[in-house]
Amino acid sequence: MCSPKLDIKIVDSYTTFRSNNKTAFIINGDSAHLPLPDNSVDAIVTDPPYFDFVHYSELSDFFYAWLRLALQDSYQYFSQGDSHHPGEVQDRDPGKFSVQLGLVFSECFRVLKEQGLMVFSFHHSKPDAWLAIYHAITTAQFMIAASHPVKAEMSVSKTKAATSNPINLDAIIVCKKQPQQQPGKPLASEVWSTAYKRYHIYRERLRNAGRMLSNNDKYVILSSQILVYASCSRLNKPETQHLLERVYQLDFSHAEDLMNQGNREQSENFWKNQLVTAQTHFAFFHE
């Protein structure tokens, strides 16, 4: 079933877009430098690269090589040897990835209205990717207001079927501009406790809907909740990394067994014991 045809006109400037009804302003360019005024956008919905999962420029080079033969005399863009762009948000190094993504998020912060929302999807199986996302968001002065797990991948795809522990969920991360007055800063242990409670709510909701979760799905849910409450509590990077590392080391299967046996007290004690208070040295984003 299709929606009715949109009766709109494509325009080439923001000024024309604002002065005319039934228009759309479409930009193909650098997301870190938008031709838009401050506080002009109601909502931003995007899907950034998943850190090192897929290198889009390498994939597009296959098509670029053929298109360049036909279009290089007509379009200046095809004068370069490949599709790589110095500002692209794609790097195997978490620090570089975070910096590039932070530049885009900072531009989003500039153009977003005070009550606007920035929403994007993300998943990954490693803590350094989640920390890179956290760093990019907080550096851009956003606060993570919520995160919702959703079914986002085809479980029957060949890449998923060949993986013993696939990720079939995306975290839909909702960000907003930070309020002027911040609440008192909770301890990291309180962030952990609140995040794990939210994790169990989502876990039960998905299980009741008949959704079978892999350990990596559970990891995505809990890691995204850690980011929400770390952001609201303004935890620094070492504190947040410590929590994300604990999630990565969790034995989700053992925790599930305790829950399935109905032993809630042992299950809660298991989760509480996962957070160690020993001093830890962090090499990445160490402060």
MOGIDA-V563143 format. One record per residue. RES is the residue in three letters. PHI is phi in radians with two decimals (NA if undefined). PSI is psi as a letter, one per 20 degrees, with the letter a starting at -180 (NA if undefined). NEAR is the number of other C-alpha atoms within 8 Angstrom. Layout:
res/phi/psi/near
RES/PHI/PSI/NEAR
RES/PHI/PSI/NEAR
This chain:
res/phi/psi/near
MET/NA/p/2
CYS/-1.93/q/3
SER/-1.34/r/4
PRO/-1.06/q/4
LYS/-1.08/p/4
LEU/-1.34/p/4
ASP/-1.64/m/5
ILE/-2.33/r/7
LYS/-2.04/p/7
ILE/-1.40/p/8
VAL/-2.03/r/10
ASP/-1.96/j/8
SER/-2.65/q/7
TYR/-1.18/h/9
THR/-1.07/g/6
THR/-1.14/h/9
PHE/-1.05/g/13
ARG/-1.25/h/7
SER/-1.63/i/6
ASN/-2.34/q/7
ASN/-1.39/r/6
LYS/0.93/l/7
THR/-2.24/r/10
ALA/-2.36/p/9
PHE/-1.89/o/10
ILE/-1.92/p/7
ILE/-2.06/p/4
ASN/-2.06/n/4
GLY/-2.98/b/5
ASP/-1.46/o/7
SER/-1.21/i/7
ALA/-1.51/i/10
HIS/-2.49/n/7
LEU/-1.69/p/8
PRO/-1.40/l/5
LEU/-2.28/q/7
PRO/-1.31/r/6
ASP/-1.06/q/8
ASN/0.89/l/9
SER/-2.04/i/9
VAL/-1.94/p/9
ASP/-1.34/g/9
ALA/-2.66/q/10
ILE/-2.11/p/10
VAL/-2.13/o/7
THR/-2.53/r/8
ASP/-2.51/n/7
PRO/-1.22/r/9
PRO/-1.01/q/9
TYR/-1.52/l/9
PHE/1.04/d/11
ASP/-1.90/j/9
PHE/-1.19/g/6
VAL/-2.32/p/7
HIS/-1.71/n/8
TYR/-1.13/h/7
SER/-1.14/h/8
GLU/-1.17/h/8
LEU/-1.18/g/8
SER/-1.26/h/9
ASP/-1.06/h/10
PHE/-1.05/g/8
PHE/-1.37/h/8
TYR/-1.03/g/10
ALA/-1.04/h/9
TRP/-1.38/g/8
LEU/-1.12/h/9
ARG/-1.07/h/10
LEU/-1.06/h/7
ALA/-1.61/h/7
LEU/-2.03/i/9
GLN/-1.14/h/12
ASP/-1.40/i/6
SER/-1.84/h/5
TYR/-2.27/p/8
GLN/-1.07/h/7
TYR/-0.98/h/6
PHE/-1.46/j/9
SER/-1.39/h/8
GLN/-1.43/r/6
GLY/-1.26/h/5
ASP/-2.52/a/7
SER/-1.53/j/10
HIS/-1.10/q/6
HIS/-2.23/p/5
PRO/-1.06/h/4
GLY/-1.72/j/6
GLU/-1.17/q/7
VAL/-1.57/m/9
GLN/-2.81/o/11
ASP/-2.85/q/9
ARG/-1.33/i/8
ASP/-1.48/p/6
PRO/-1.08/h/11
GLY/-1.14/g/9
LYS/-1.16/g/9
PHE/-1.04/g/14
SER/-1.14/h/12
VAL/-1.12/g/9
GLN/-1.12/g/12
LEU/-1.17/h/12
GLY/-1.09/h/13
LEU/-1.13/h/11
VAL/-1.18/g/11
PHE/-1.13/h/12
SER/-1.14/h/12
GLU/-1.20/h/12
CYS/-1.08/g/11
PHE/-1.07/g/11
ARG/-1.10/g/8
VAL/-1.50/i/12
LEU/-1.34/q/16
LYS/-1.17/r/11
GLU/-1.03/h/6
GLN/-1.74/j/7
GLY/-1.35/r/11
LEU/-2.19/q/12
MET/-1.96/p/13
VAL/-2.18/p/12
PHE/-2.61/r/11
SER/-1.83/q/11
PHE/-2.81/q/11
HIS/-2.70/q/10
HIS/-2.90/r/10
SER/-1.85/j/9
LYS/-2.21/q/7
PRO/-1.18/h/11
ASP/-1.16/h/8
ALA/-1.23/g/11
TRP/-1.17/h/13
LEU/-1.18/h/12
ALA/-1.08/g/12
ILE/-1.10/g/10
TYR/-1.05/g/10
HIS/-1.11/g/11
ALA/-1.11/g/14
ILE/-1.17/g/13
THR/-1.24/h/10
THR/-1.09/h/9
ALA/-1.39/j/11
GLN/1.32/j/10
PHE/-1.47/q/12
MET/-2.06/p/12
ILE/-1.47/o/15
ALA/-1.50/h/10
ALA/-2.90/r/9
SER/-2.54/p/12
HIS/-2.18/p/8
PRO/-1.35/p/10
VAL/-2.38/q/8
LYS/-1.23/p/7
ALA/-2.36/i/7
GLU/-2.10/q/8
MET/-1.36/o/7
SER/-1.15/h/7
VAL/-1.60/j/6
SER/-1.14/q/7
LYS/-1.08/h/6
THR/-1.17/h/6
LYS/-1.28/g/11
ALA/-1.12/h/10
ALA/-1.47/i/6
THR/-1.81/p/7
SER/-1.28/h/5
ASN/-2.36/m/7
PRO/-1.30/r/10
ILE/-1.81/o/13
ASN/-1.93/j/10
LEU/-2.01/q/12
ASP/-1.92/q/13
ALA/-1.67/p/14
ILE/-1.54/o/12
ILE/-1.70/p/14
VAL/-1.88/p/12
CYS/-2.08/q/12
LYS/-2.49/r/12
LYS/-1.18/q/12
GLN/-1.16/q/7
PRO/-1.17/q/5
GLN/-1.12/h/4
GLN/-1.79/p/4
GLN/-1.75/q/5
PRO/-1.22/r/5
GLY/-1.05/q/5
LYS/-1.43/o/7
PRO/-1.27/r/7
LEU/-1.32/q/6
ALA/-1.06/h/10
SER/-1.11/h/7
GLU/-1.25/h/8
VAL/-1.08/g/13
TRP/-1.04/g/11
SER/-1.07/g/9
THR/-1.16/g/9
ALA/-1.13/g/13
TYR/-1.22/h/11
LYS/-1.14/g/8
ARG/-1.16/h/9
TYR/-1.00/g/11
HIS/-1.16/h/8
ILE/-1.11/g/8
TYR/-1.18/h/10
ARG/-1.05/g/9
GLU/-1.16/h/8
ARG/-1.09/g/8
LEU/-1.25/h/10
ARG/-1.16/g/10
ASN/-1.15/h/7
ALA/-1.51/j/6
GLY/1.49/j/6
ARG/-1.57/o/7
MET/-1.45/p/6
LEU/-1.85/p/8
SER/-1.36/r/9
ASN/-1.09/h/9
ASN/-1.22/h/11
ASP/-1.07/g/12
LYS/-1.11/h/11
TYR/-1.10/g/11
VAL/-1.08/g/15
ILE/-1.08/g/13
LEU/-1.21/g/12
SER/-1.08/g/11
SER/-1.16/h/12
GLN/-1.23/h/14
ILE/-1.02/g/14
LEU/-1.10/h/12
VAL/-1.04/g/13
TYR/-1.40/h/12
ALA/-1.17/g/12
SER/-1.16/g/12
CYS/-1.08/h/9
SER/-1.62/i/11
ARG/1.02/l/7
LEU/-1.18/q/10
ASN/-1.37/r/6
LYS/-1.13/g/11
PRO/-1.07/g/10
GLU/-1.12/g/9
THR/-1.19/g/13
GLN/-1.09/h/12
HIS/-1.02/g/9
LEU/-1.15/g/12
LEU/-1.14/h/13
GLU/-1.14/h/9
ARG/-1.14/h/10
VAL/-1.08/g/10
TYR/-1.09/h/9
GLN/-1.57/i/6
LEU/-1.12/q/7
ASP/-1.65/n/6
PHE/-1.11/h/8
SER/-1.12/g/7
HIS/-1.14/g/7
ALA/-1.09/h/11
GLU/-1.13/g/8
ASP/-1.05/g/8
LEU/-1.12/g/12
MET/-1.16/g/10
ASN/-1.17/h/7
GLN/-1.40/i/6
GLY/1.36/j/6
ASN/-1.59/m/9
ARG/-1.14/h/8
GLU/-1.12/g/6
GLN/-1.13/h/8
SER/-1.10/g/11
GLU/-1.13/h/8
ASN/-1.13/h/8
PHE/-1.05/g/9
TRP/-1.16/g/10
LYS/-1.12/h/8
ASN/-1.30/i/7
GLN/-1.29/h/8
LEU/-1.61/o/10
VAL/-1.58/q/5
THR/-1.86/j/4
ALA/-1.12/q/4
GLN/-1.16/p/4
THR/-2.17/p/5
HIS/-1.58/p/5
PHE/-2.05/p/8
ALA/-1.44/h/5
PHE/-1.62/p/5
PHE/1.04/k/8
HIS/-1.19/p/8
GLU/-2.02/NA/4
